[in-house]
């Protein structure tokens, strides 16, 4: 799509993933992650990773000069990312590629994405420094409303449901598959889930920090988490057990707060003594909130494990894989939601119906667990 009409002046963010010796970083991350290697589990600190693989101050300055020479304004710089903003015409000049917009998805999820038509280029002098480039549209941040006035959370189900698999028969629907259907689970308690998976009682997460991520503020989240804990027989959070890290201002009001708090509740229920970190951003650094969240966690080693239900797709591999390799070097486990749209027929440039496929994290999900009357594992 050409830069005709209004696209020429559209606000654009150009995010450049930078670093040194990308091949060496991947090789070392593989050694540290391989049990048969002599380097197995010999993790590096964030400072050691930066010293060996982060872009030097001079290299960062060269990338900034390249972007400025096209008229773009620098908005962020670090040893791993340099971001600039401007118009689509300026991005085209910097990258030597046509930049336009394309509509992806349909219905309520429809949105416009910026794309480059053809390969993008960087100056030859930056070879070995520039790893990837991402384009994204500039959108204004929408600040959340004040916490006052938020509805008190309720974590109890009032409708008919089963406390365990097959408990209550639904006589209002016709038989199917050789029997009468039963009501779905209300939801399993942490005690049921721990029992079904055989988690020892003394394995409580003590001494471990788990980070969850989101793109919105945690307004009212601690109150919701404490109430959920009381309703489900889980110990309340101790003072200081939850830390909230705001990378950048939120990009929308907390309409999806239930998901981000649900992540924290799931972790706290299964590992009640683990320290929790919630990291959120508006994606204004790389164009992707998860990439920004993960970068903050890894750069500062905020956690031992990341549990993300944000569910990115292969569209973001070029930005996420460098951060995930750094996580491997530091011994940070990253688990990401596998998503529930794997059979999507939407072949848009962004999603393409394909989930992420990377060796640097574990994709988790896509199953339904059946727990029996005695908290036993039946099937999944």
Secondary structure as UniProt FT lines:
FT   HELIX           5..9
FT   STRAND          11..18
FT   HELIX           22..33
FT   TURN            35..36
FT   TURN            38..41
FT   HELIX           46..53
FT   HELIX           57..69
FT   TURN            70..71
FT   STRAND          73..77
FT   STRAND          81..87
FT   HELIX           88..95
FT   STRAND          98..104
FT   HELIX           107..109
FT   STRAND          111..117
FT   HELIX           124..126
FT   TURN            127..129
FT   STRAND          130..137
FT   TURN            148..149
FT   TURN            165..166
FT   TURN            171..172
FT   TURN            177..178
FT   HELIX           190..196
FT   TURN            197..198
FT   TURN            201..202
FT   TURN            206..207
FT   STRAND          209..214
FT   TURN            219..220
FT   HELIX           221..231
FT   TURN            232..233
FT   TURN            239..240
FT   STRAND          242..246
FT   TURN            255..256
FT   HELIX           257..270
FT   TURN            272..273
FT   STRAND          275..280
FT   TURN            284..286
FT   HELIX           289..299
FT   TURN            300..301
FT   STRAND          305..308
FT   HELIX           314..316
FT   HELIX           317..330
FT   STRAND          333..337
FT   TURN            342..343
FT   TURN            349..353
FT   TURN            359..360
FT   STRAND          362..364
FT   STRAND          370..371
FT   TURN            373..374
FT   STRAND          377..379
//
